Amino acid sequence: MANAPSAAVQRLVDVVAQLRNPATGCPWDLEQTHASLVPYVLEEAHEVADAIRQGDDQHLKEELGDLLLQVVLHAQIAGEEQRFDLNAIADGISNKLIRRHPHVFGDAEAKTSDDVRRSWDAIKLEEQAEALAGSTSPLSDRLKTKVRGLPALAGAMTISKKAAKAGFEWDDVAGVWEKVHEELDELKEAVASGNKDHAQEELGDLLFTLVNVARWCQIEPEEGLAGTNQRFLDRFSRVEAALEGDLQGRSIHELETLWKQAKAAIRAEQSSSTDTV
């Protein structure tokens, strides 16, 4: 790294402190609280993920800066109330990383990524056991707190993983697929009944079961859906271009034909690009 981060980070801390100065600061920044900033934290995290998917370094740098601003803002707000500051945050995560990487900072051995994950999970369980010593709080209550505020797919994956570790699990992936078909049939019946509330519940059940499929296959549903969204928009833009933006009154056969052509063209371009690398 060409430059040590301390001076630049301290400059950001000073800028945020000035924005929050009661006498000379910004009225908007002074109004913010931990709670009011929650939507911005989520928005910036999603924008970082999008920049990563786009592969745009300049965009990623900007979005990481926006996310870092959120961290510094929360630290500033907490510091004003003498609860904690940015140093405490940095020390806390540093201590956690050292504690959970005994193969790097201690004498333990971990030769593969699987070894690291097993060690990480074991240490995390020990920490949780210590934190919950004497507590009678059930896993379900702890999970409610953990997933509160998470996007639905991320929350479903967290619940699925924790429940499976606790022993609430299928014997094999075939059982999960059987559950998918069961939930799909129930969704069809609910839709046919005309009861939208029931249909929404069944749709949720189906989506939750598909998240379990993703967990069994070790794939991320959020990334899968994000990729599908982007592929749809790429293909749809070509269909729009082919019809000069006029989709009204077109037959499903015509639209499907153009869709397949767009899909084939994109794949051909991607293949050509890969071949020239």
VEXLUM-166861 format. One line per 8 residues: number of its first residue (from 1); for each residue z negated, x, y of C-alpha. Coordinates in nm, 4 decimals, always signed. Layout:
<sites>
NUM = Z,X,Y | ...
</sites>
This chain:
<sites>
1 = +0.0000,+0.0000,+0.0000 | +0.1058,+0.1452,+0.3344 | -0.1804,+0.0051,+0.5427 | -0.5393,-0.0760,+0.4589 | -0.5986,-0.4498,+0.5024 | -0.9348,-0.4254,+0.6797 | -0.8087,-0.3994,+1.0390 | -0.5536,-0.6800,+1.0028
9 = -0.8021,-0.9057,+0.8257 | -1.0661,-0.8367,+1.0901 | -0.8117,-0.9266,+1.3583 | -0.7544,-1.2631,+1.1873 | -1.1301,-1.3197,+1.1648 | -1.1614,-1.2453,+1.5379 | -0.8714,-1.4784,+1.6245 | -1.0263,-1.7647,+1.4274
17 = -1.3668,-1.6991,+1.5849 | -1.2058,-1.7256,+1.9294 | -1.0339,-2.0513,+1.8306 | -1.3771,-2.1862,+1.7337 | -1.5552,-2.0556,+2.0455 | -1.7420,-2.3573,+2.1904 | -1.6720,-2.2521,+2.5497 | -1.3164,-2.1167,+2.5400
25 = -1.1777,-2.2239,+2.2033 | -0.9175,-2.4765,+2.0933 | -1.0299,-2.8431,+2.0992 | -0.8477,-2.9179,+1.7728 | -0.9941,-2.6206,+1.5864 | -1.3414,-2.7010,+1.7163 | -1.3172,-3.0520,+1.5712 | -1.2420,-2.9297,+1.2202
33 = -1.4900,-2.9459,+0.9336 | -1.4724,-2.8488,+0.5665 | -1.3847,-3.2097,+0.4863 | -1.1168,-3.2490,+0.7539 | -0.9431,-2.9311,+0.6351 | -0.9108,-3.0411,+0.2708 | -0.5584,-3.1880,+0.3152 | -0.4438,-2.8639,+0.4783
41 = -0.5848,-2.6491,+0.1968 | -0.3971,-2.8561,-0.0603 | -0.0784,-2.8606,+0.1469 | -0.0797,-2.4842,+0.1995 | -0.1483,-2.4153,-0.1692 | +0.1482,-2.6317,-0.2683 | +0.3680,-2.4600,-0.0097 | +0.2724,-2.1197,-0.1529
49 = +0.3743,-2.2424,-0.4985 | +0.7045,-2.3697,-0.3603 | +0.7769,-2.0367,-0.1892 | +0.7129,-1.8575,-0.5187 | +0.9541,-2.0882,-0.6994 | +1.2179,-2.0274,-0.4311 | +1.1839,-1.6501,-0.4639 | +1.1818,-1.6033,-0.0863
57 = +0.9527,-1.3136,+0.0103 | +0.9526,-1.3906,+0.3828 | +0.8635,-1.7534,+0.3167 | +0.5976,-1.6496,+0.0644 | +0.4413,-1.4057,+0.3128 | +0.4192,-1.6789,+0.5765 | +0.2741,-1.9361,+0.3382 | +0.0166,-1.6920,+0.2007
65 = -0.0847,-1.6286,+0.5613 | -0.1305,-2.0017,+0.6171 | -0.3436,-2.0231,+0.3026 | -0.5481,-1.7203,+0.4094 | -0.6082,-1.8927,+0.7428 | -0.7687,-2.1804,+0.5555 | -1.0073,-1.9415,+0.3788 | -1.1031,-1.7735,+0.7063
73 = -1.1490,-2.1095,+0.8807 | -1.3856,-2.2330,+0.6103 | -1.5759,-1.9042,+0.6245 | -1.6029,-1.9328,+1.0037 | -1.7340,-2.2899,+0.9852 | -1.9914,-2.1941,+0.7223 | -2.0878,-1.8825,+0.9193 | -2.1555,-2.0882,+1.2301
81 = -2.4103,-2.2805,+1.0250 | -2.5479,-1.9536,+0.8786 | -2.4640,-2.0602,+0.5228 | -2.2161,-1.7870,+0.4212 | -1.9316,-1.5833,+0.5689 | -1.6085,-1.4105,+0.4650 | -1.7980,-1.1033,+0.3437 | -2.0057,-1.3193,+0.1117
89 = -1.6894,-1.4840,-0.0214 | -1.5234,-1.1462,-0.0836 | -1.8362,-1.0009,-0.2445 | -1.8712,-1.3056,-0.4663 | -1.5176,-1.2911,-0.6048 | -1.5360,-0.9107,-0.6420 | -1.8561,-0.9413,-0.8437 | -1.7014,-1.2124,-1.0592
97 = -1.3899,-1.0046,-1.1305 | -1.5971,-0.6989,-1.2248 | -1.8272,-0.9088,-1.4435 | -1.5373,-1.0760,-1.6244 | -1.3377,-0.7546,-1.6780 | -1.5799,-0.5382,-1.8792 | -1.2759,-0.3719,-2.0421 | -1.1832,-0.2306,-1.6986
105 = -1.5205,-0.1803,-1.5298 | -1.7339,-0.1299,-1.8417 | -1.7189,-0.0051,-2.1988 | -1.5657,-0.3113,-2.3659 | -1.2178,-0.2993,-2.5204 | -0.9325,-0.5454,-2.4737 | -0.5934,-0.4271,-2.5932 | -0.3953,-0.7481,-2.5478
113 = -0.3779,-1.0414,-2.3069 | -0.5241,-1.2628,-2.5813 | -0.8231,-1.0273,-2.6064 | -0.8701,-1.0543,-2.2301 | -0.8546,-1.4354,-2.2354 | -1.1082,-1.4572,-2.5183 | -1.3431,-1.2192,-2.3383 | -1.2998,-1.4056,-2.0082
121 = -1.3748,-1.7417,-2.1720 | -1.6794,-1.6037,-2.3548 | -1.8263,-1.4533,-2.0375 | -1.7509,-1.7723,-1.8439 | -1.9319,-1.9784,-2.1086 | -2.2345,-1.7484,-2.0825 | -2.2374,-1.7889,-1.7043 | -2.2107,-2.1659,-1.7341
129 = -2.4900,-2.1747,-1.9915 | -2.7156,-1.9785,-1.7564 | -2.6269,-2.2030,-1.4633 | -2.6952,-2.5141,-1.6684 | -3.0141,-2.3875,-1.8328 | -3.2500,-2.6806,-1.8479 | -2.9825,-2.9209,-1.7260 | -2.9076,-3.2368,-1.9244
137 = -2.5840,-3.3054,-1.7368 | -2.3158,-3.4089,-1.9902 | -1.9716,-3.2480,-1.9965 | -1.8110,-3.5683,-1.8668 | -2.0215,-3.5580,-1.5493 | -1.9419,-3.1911,-1.4922 | -1.5713,-3.2584,-1.5417 | -1.5764,-3.5423,-1.2889
145 = -1.7029,-3.2956,-1.0309 | -1.4590,-3.0228,-1.1354 | -1.1423,-3.2333,-1.1152 | -1.2376,-3.4263,-0.8022 | -0.9655,-3.3668,-0.5453 | -0.7277,-3.1963,-0.7885 | -0.3702,-3.3250,-0.8233 | -0.3565,-3.5680,-1.1162
153 = -0.1555,-3.3402,-1.3474 | -0.3819,-3.0424,-1.2829 | -0.6896,-3.2577,-1.3345 | -0.5522,-3.3951,-1.6610 | -0.4857,-3.0437,-1.7901 | -0.8378,-2.9312,-1.6982 | -0.9955,-3.2328,-1.8696 | -0.7748,-3.1842,-2.1750
161 = -0.8655,-2.8161,-2.2112 | -1.2389,-2.8686,-2.1644 | -1.2529,-3.1666,-2.4007 | -1.0624,-2.9707,-2.6660 | -1.3008,-2.6748,-2.6352 | -1.5905,-2.9158,-2.6802 | -1.4351,-3.0304,-3.0109 | -1.2487,-3.3429,-2.8988
169 = -0.9158,-3.2345,-3.0418 | -0.6321,-3.3282,-3.2773 | -0.5958,-3.1386,-3.6054 | -0.2405,-3.0356,-3.5187 | +0.0384,-3.1050,-3.2705 | +0.1835,-3.3707,-3.5013 | -0.1162,-3.5869,-3.4168 | -0.0438,-3.5469,-3.0465
177 = +0.3197,-3.6543,-3.0946 | +0.2024,-3.9570,-3.2913 | -0.0209,-4.0470,-2.9976 | +0.2749,-4.0070,-2.7582 | +0.4789,-4.2621,-2.9555 | +0.1789,-4.4959,-2.9709 | +0.1262,-4.4783,-2.5938 | +0.4990,-4.5235,-2.5273
185 = +0.5036,-4.8417,-2.7361 | +0.1981,-4.9712,-2.5496 | +0.3657,-4.8972,-2.2158 | +0.6773,-5.0888,-2.3213 | +0.4629,-5.3872,-2.4217 | +0.2692,-5.3751,-2.0934 | +0.5894,-5.3618,-1.8874 | +0.7357,-5.6513,-2.0873
193 = +0.4220,-5.8560,-2.0192 | +0.4809,-5.8334,-1.6443 | +0.1233,-5.7176,-1.5821 | +0.1652,-5.4276,-1.3391 | -0.1996,-5.3205,-1.3492 | -0.1863,-5.2975,-1.7279 | +0.1480,-5.1165,-1.7132 | +0.0048,-4.8631,-1.4696
201 = -0.2882,-4.7956,-1.7022 | -0.0555,-4.7467,-1.9975 | +0.1707,-4.5187,-1.7940 | -0.1346,-4.3078,-1.7128 | -0.2288,-4.2946,-2.0820 | +0.1210,-4.1779,-2.1722 | +0.1238,-3.9108,-1.9015 | -0.2196,-3.7861,-2.0083
209 = -0.1016,-3.7588,-2.3685 | +0.2089,-3.5665,-2.2581 | -0.0221,-3.3256,-2.0746 | -0.1904,-3.2678,-2.4097 | +0.1504,-3.1888,-2.5596 | +0.1970,-2.9333,-2.2820 | -0.1436,-2.7823,-2.3585 | -0.0607,-2.7500,-2.7273
217 = +0.2725,-2.5865,-2.6395 | +0.1069,-2.3593,-2.3802 | +0.3304,-2.4764,-2.0960 | +0.2347,-2.5982,-1.7497 | +0.3270,-2.9638,-1.6804 | +0.3099,-2.9127,-1.3033 | +0.5684,-2.6343,-1.3207 | +0.7813,-2.8373,-1.5595
225 = +0.7895,-3.1384,-1.3276 | +0.8486,-2.9215,-1.0200 | +1.1476,-2.7648,-1.1948 | +1.2839,-3.1067,-1.2876 | +1.2497,-3.2254,-0.9277 | +1.4492,-2.9272,-0.8048 | +1.7175,-2.9624,-1.0733 | +1.7551,-3.3317,-0.9939
233 = +1.8000,-3.2619,-0.6232 | +2.0523,-2.9837,-0.6909 | +2.2626,-3.2122,-0.9121 | +2.2180,-3.5169,-0.6890 | +2.3389,-3.3224,-0.3852 | +2.6633,-3.2465,-0.5711 | +2.7103,-3.6087,-0.6694 | +2.6572,-3.7052,-0.3040
241 = +2.9092,-3.4440,-0.1929 | +3.1673,-3.5626,-0.4457 | +3.1325,-3.9198,-0.3173 | +3.1001,-3.8103,+0.0467 | +2.7552,-3.9671,+0.0611 | +2.8722,-4.3140,-0.0417 | +2.6962,-4.4094,-0.3662 | +2.6873,-4.7841,-0.3057
249 = +2.8939,-4.9964,-0.5432 | +2.9681,-4.7112,-0.7834 | +2.9545,-4.7887,-1.1529 | +2.6931,-4.6234,-1.3697 | +2.9789,-4.4714,-1.5714 | +3.1238,-4.3026,-1.2613 | +2.7838,-4.1764,-1.1482 | +2.6973,-4.0481,-1.4960
257 = +3.0310,-3.8650,-1.5176 | +2.9731,-3.6940,-1.1828 | +2.6162,-3.6120,-1.2838 | +2.7335,-3.4382,-1.6015 | +2.9972,-3.2485,-1.4049 | +2.7360,-3.1310,-1.1551 | +2.5049,-3.0244,-1.4363 | +2.7830,-2.8292,-1.6093
265 = +2.8932,-2.6639,-1.2834 | +2.5403,-2.5471,-1.2003 | +2.4923,-2.4059,-1.5489 | +2.8254,-2.2229,-1.5278 | +2.7278,-2.0734,-1.1912 | +2.3893,-1.9654,-1.3242 | +2.5512,-1.8103,-1.6310 | +2.8034,-1.6251,-1.4148
273 = +2.5273,-1.5001,-1.1863 | +2.3272,-1.3750,-1.4858 | +2.6298,-1.1963,-1.6299 | +2.6905,-1.0054,-1.3061 | +2.3322,-0.8808,-1.2716
</sites>
